[in-house]
Amino acid sequence: MLIRKWLITALLLSFSIMFVTGCTNAKNENESPNSKAREKVVIGYLAMSDPQAAAAQLGFFEKHMDADVTFQRFDSGPASLAALASGSIQFMTELGNPPTANAISKGIPIEIIWLLEQYTTGVGLVVKDDSTIQSLSDLKGKKLAVVKGSTGDLVLSTALHAAQIDLSSIDIINMSPPNMVAAWKAGNIEAAITWDPAKSEMLNDGGRAILYAKDQEAPVVNLVVVNKDWAATHKSLVEGFIRAEVEGIEFFENSPEEAYDAIAKWNSITIDDVKQRLKGINYVSLNDQLTTLGLGAPEQPEQSVVFKSLDMAMQDGFRQGQIENIPDNLNDFINRDYVMSVLEK
């Protein structure tokens, strides 16, 4: 009798184990690859009026990247370098060539994957309308605001170097663009060199420009960089990012009025402001990326805008003491593979 009860108990236990195991296996087999947590991607950006802003407003990045995409705004390129170094952002967009050069010199693992735009009048040196400052030589002894290590810093330094004016003869104040606007309105600075929207705000508040990026030999550009280590294992997401940039440009070209509206909403400005600010940049299309107008052709990388802009920013940063070492081959930090892959597909 005891043996019979033992056998029944053993059989019931066996059936229970088989049932539980079967349910577990069925659950595992029915789990889809999409049930796992989606990759989180953070895209850093500046408040710029360009086709990328339309792409962000219209959700093109979420559309092309199989990930949970969020955006983090910075007041300047140099302010984003700590986030790039820590890996808290994967992409930094609208990053000027000077902070890009600075990041590379500091060993931050980044690579350039896209040229967004080249400045014409988007970066400028602004003074008060009633100021006695008419030329660069009049800046001596004056209070001038600049973001050190930024595109504005490069334009200023290059212009002063060409005019043989000592940078130390000017009272340089390092501050963020929003603080520049506040200092400008309070009368605490006499000049500022910066980009939109701060530049336009000061021009609209009794200012005039005496120098623009287009007036200088050094190309002043906005780049997209990605954390190199992260990108190596997330190629499809990087390509998706580039496809979003491409759709943003195509949308801008095919539906300009709708694009103006999207850019205005993204930046919380008027459409008239958007149109005015867009005059200060020349954006670069997919087909131009692998030419001298963009990242450059692999066989002639030194002839490209990106290479020249990076090289000149390195040389200027070294001259100012902001950069200690210039890499032997700057081409190592320009990755054209992602653009080539998107072009091929």
Salt bridges, closest charged atoms under 4 A:
GLU39 OE2 - HIS234 NE2 3.24
ASP66 OD1 - ARG38 NH1 2.77
ASP68 OD1 - ARG38 NE 3.05
ASP68 OD2 - LYS40 NZ 3.97
ASP129 OD1 - ARG208 NE 3.82
ASP153 OD1 - LYS148 NZ 3.57
ASP196 OD1 - LYS199 NZ 3.54
ASP215 OD1 - LYS214 NZ 3.40
GLU239 OE2 - LYS235 NZ 3.84
GLU239 OE1 - LYS345 NZ 2.89
GLU247 OE2 - LYS63 NZ 2.95
GLU247 OE1 - HIS64 NE2 2.61
GLU257 OE1 - LYS275 NZ 3.99
ASP261 OD2 - LYS265 NZ 3.19
ASP316 OD1 - ARG319 NH2 2.65
